Amino acid sequence: MDQFAAMRAFVRVVEAGNFTRAADLLEMPKPTVTKLIQQLEAHLRTKLLNRTTRRVGVTPDGAAYYERAVALLSDLEELDGSMTRSQARPAGRLRVDVGTALALYVFIPALPDFHARYPDIQLDLGVSDRPADLVAENIDCAIRGGDVLDPSLIARRVGEIDLVLCATPDYIQRHGMPQHPRDLENGHRTIAYFSPRTGRRTGFDVVRGEESYEFDLPYALAVNDSTAYLAACLTGLGIGQSIYSLIEPHLEAGRLVRVLPEWRSAPIVLHVVYSPNRHLSSRLRVFVDWVAELCATSGTLRRRPPS
């Protein structure tokens, strides 16, 4: 038995919750994964997993073994790296998850710089506004906007994004330009964003000095993707609250106009998040540092709406 292969298979089954998903993540046949687990249990003379038709759970012995196995495999990877050129020149595959708008307008355009620095790192970039399960999907890290709701994740703050209210000139001509947030309650409609995970819609919030308003108006359309949201703003269906750096070209071209420009929306805080069980390898470490540097210097993210 290859004990390290069996240990890796066991860790992946625990994290994925079933043999089929674990086999996909390990890129090996499911029967091979099953055989490795059986051999490991026979070697240890204890049952590590409780198997049902739908899900796999860990036994008390399995939970204890999992914690030690994760630490041991991390140490092994670090040892291998220290004996090769990977510390000086990080190499290998890195799985990253990022929201659609950030991927299209910030990170993908900057990737030539990353690959020029680290040509031996292969990036698998998952692009979606759907919050990914980092452990179950075997993702090394994710770049997320807003609050990190999972307290088990390690989060590094890397920047923030400004939001502004906007609408098309045609919409303003039909419904009038509001002068105060309370004017929005008189016949105006919004374009809403709802969470891909919970389905809950995000309300609007604005501040001006000591005044603050939160409102959740009737909406003409709700979407769960940031690029679709921008496209919806350009249709003239309602007032949107969008990322300033994304809509700035449309403001300059006159396709959109700002609404209540003297009022500010709370910025979205950006984090790089990863699981504490995910070993911070040299390739992950340099990527996280590169993301922080990019967010600090990106002309797209650093642009601020005029007062």
C-alpha positions, 0 to 999 in steps of 0.5 A: 500500500502507498500509505501517503496516497491512501492518506491523501485519498482519505483527506480528500474524501473527508473534505469532499463528503463522498467518494465520487467527488473525491475521485474527481478532485484526485483525478483517479477512478473511484474504485481506486479511491475506495481501495486505498481507503480500505487498505488504509483502514486495514493497515490501521485496524480501525474504521475511519469512515461511516458510509451511507448511500448519500454521504460519507462521515468520519468516525471519531478515530477518523476525525482524529486521524484526519487532523494529523494527516492534514498536518503531516501532508502539509509538512511533507509538501513543505519539505519537498519544496525546501529540497527543490527550486520551488521555494525560489521559483514556485511551481505547480497548479493553483486553483483560484475562485474569483467573481465575474467582474473582478476577473474580467476587469481586474485580474485577467488583464493583469495575469501577464505580469503574474506569469512573467514573475512566476512562469511555472505556476499554472492557474485554474481560475474559476469565474463566477459570482457563486460562492464556492465551497473551498474545501469541498471543491479543492480550491486553494483560495478565493477573492471575494467582496463583502463580509466573509461569513464563514468564520472557519476561513482565513481572510486577508483584506486586500482592498475595497471597491466604490459603489455609485447609484446610476441610471440611463438618461432615458430612465431619468427623462421618464421618471425624473432625477431624484434630489434626495433618497426619499424621492426614490419612493415616488415611482422609481424602480431599481435593478436588484442583485440577489445572492447566488447562495441565499437568494436574498436581495441586497438593498441600497444604502447611502450616506451624506455627512450625518445622514444615512438611508437604507431602502429596498424599493420595488425592482424591475429585474433582479440578477445574481451576476455582476456583469449581468447587473451592469448590462441590466443597468444599461437597459434603462429598466431602473436605478442600479448601484454598481461598481464605479470603475466598471460604469465610469466609461459608460458615464463618460460616454453618456450611456449612464448618469449618476444618481444622487452623486453627493451621497456615498454608498459603503464600499465593498471590502475585498478579501483573499480567503483560504481554508486553515487546512489548506497549506500555505505553499510557496505558490499560494503565498506568492499569489496572495501577495501578488493579489494584495499588490495588484489591488493596491496599485490597480488603476481600475480599483483605485479610481474613486468617484468625484464628489 
